[in-house]
Amino acid sequence: MKSKTKKKPPLPTPDPVTGVWRPNRAQQLAAIRKRVPDVVAPNLTVLFCGINPGLYSAAVGHHFAGPGNLFWPTLHATGFTSRQLTAFDEAELLSLGYGITNLVTRPSASAEEVEKDELRRGARALRRKVLSLQPRFVAVLGLVAYRVGFESNKAVVGRQPDDIGTTKVWLLPNPSGLNAFHQPAILNEMFSEFRAAVVADVSRGT
């Protein structure tokens, strides 16, 4: 009897115009065990922290890469970047003083699939990372994830009362396209408030 062999997912096929790989569903599911590397450096102005990579991001190996994710257009709309970057341009953030990490490294189809214990472990890992890298701000993108991970049930969007070492903590909504509660206008307002706080803090040199 012939042994059955598993079908391998199709190989990456970059867009002929942009050269960007857009993974299909099979390729995304095949990336479930992949990890998306942090984009970090010491003494950043802002370390943005997502909840965990989506399957699309895991497949391409870049942060906030899903077609419906509003992270990159929101950064541009609120003045963090002078042009709209994409996930494939993420390394350019470092020269601007920004970086990206995640609370949980395990990819999933949605943030709702992340377990509470994973978020709590992730919060402890983020504390260690922040204490080591010492960014001016860490911005956690996900209200519910923050409340669970940091065991702060009453946390609301904005500056948090407890710093991590010398790093100020700011809470923002999850920019995923799956988060129907935060449309572009609301995200822009909240990110604009955060950017104003960052600019003021930098100008004071505190």
N, C-alpha and C positions, 0 to 999 in steps of 0.2 A: 504494500500500500504506500502510495506516495505521501510524504509528509507535507502538511500544509505550511506554507510560508506566509508570514505576515506581510501585508502590503505596506511598503514604505510610503510616507507622505511625499507629495510632489516636491521636486526641488524648487528652491527660490527662483522666481521669475521677475526680475526688476522691470519696472515700467520703462518702456523704450525711450520715452521723452525725458523723464526726470531721473531715471536710474534708481528710483526708490522701490524697494520691495514691498508689495502689499500682500501679506499672507492670506491665503484662503482659510476656511474653517478647519480643514484637516491639518494644515500647517500650524494653526494656532493651538489646536488640541495637542499636537505633538510636542509643543513647547512647554507643557505643564510643569516639567521638572527643571526648566532653565531658570537662571537668575539674571537680573538686570543689574549691571555694575553701578555702584554709586558714582555720582559726579561731584566730587568733593575736594577741598583743599583747606589748609588751616586758615583761620582768621578771615573767613568770608563775611560779607555784610549780611547776607540772608542764606540760610540753609532751608530750602523747601522740602517738606517731608510728606510724601503721599502715604496712602494706606497700604497698598500692595500693588504690584504690577498686574495689569490685565493680561489676558492671553495674547492679545495683539502686541502689547509692549514686550512680553516675554519672547514672542516669535522673532521680532525685529531687533531686540536687544537694546531698546531705547525707552526712556521714560515718557509717560503721558502720550503714547503714540497712537492710540485708538482714534479713528476718524472723527468721532463725535466728542472727543475730549476738548474742553475749552481752556485748558491751562495755557497753551501757547498764545492763542489770540487774546486772552485776558492780560497776560504779561505785556503784550504790545499795546493794547488799548489803554492800559493804566500807566504807561511810561516806564515800566521796568526795562523794556528793550526798545531800541529805536526802530527796529523792523520786526515783522512777525517771523520768528524762528519756527522751526519744526522740531520734532523729536530727534531728527537726524543731525540737527545743528546744536544739540545740547551742550557739547563741549565748549561752545562759545560763551556759555554762561559764566564760566570760571573767570574769564577776563573782565567780566562786569561785576565780579564780586558775589556771584550767586552759585548755589550748588543744589543738588537733588539727592535725596535718599528716600527710603520707605520705612514705615514701622515694621512691616512684615515682608520678608523676601519672597515667600511662596506665592507664585502667580495663581490667579483664579479668574473665573468668568465674571464675577462681580464681587464687590467688597463685602457683601452680605454673607459670603461663604467663609470669611475669615473667622476663626474661633476666638472667643473671649480670651482664652489662655494665650493664644498667639499674640493678641494685641497687648496683653500685659507684659509678656516677655519682650515684645518689640519696644514698648515704652522704656523698659529698663535698658535695653540695648541702645536706644536713642539717647538716653541720658549719658551713657558712657561715651558715645560718639561725640556728643556735643561738648562734654567736658574735655575731651581730647582735642577737638578741632577749634573750639572756642569761637564760633561765629557770633556776630553782633546780635542777630535774631535767628530763631528757628521758627518757621511757620508751618504748623501742622494742618494739612488739608483734609479735614474730615471731622465733623462735630461729634458724631456718635463714636467713632473710633477713638477719638481723644478722650471722651468721657469714660469709656470702658478701659482703655489702656492705662490712663493716668489716674483711674479711680476718682474722677472728679465729676460727679453726676450733674452738678449745677453749672458747669462751664458753658459759656456763651461765646459767640464769635467776638474776637478782639483780643486785646492784651490780657494775658493771664496774670494772676497775682503772684505766682511763684516762678521765679527765674530758675534756670539750670546753671549753677555757677554764676558767671557774669553774663550769661546769654539770656536775653529777653525772649519770652515765649508768646507767640501770637497764634490765634486759632482762626482758620478760614474754612469756608465750605469746600467740599470735595468737588473739583471741576469736571468730574466724569460726565459724559453725556447721559449716563444712566441716572444721574441725580436730577430728577425733574423739579425739585423744589428750588433750584437756583438757576434762573435763566441768566443770559448774558448781562442784562442791565444790572441785576442784583449782584452778580459776581464782580462786575466792574466797580460798583459802588464800594463793595467790601475790600477789594484789592486796592482801590484808590486810597481808602482810609489807611490801609496798612502802609502803602508807599509813602504817604505823607508823614506817617510816624517814623519811618526809616530815614527819610530825608532830614527831618527835624533832628533826629538822634545823631545822625552823622555830622550835621552842621554844628551841633553843640559839642561834638567830640567826646561824648560821654560813653 
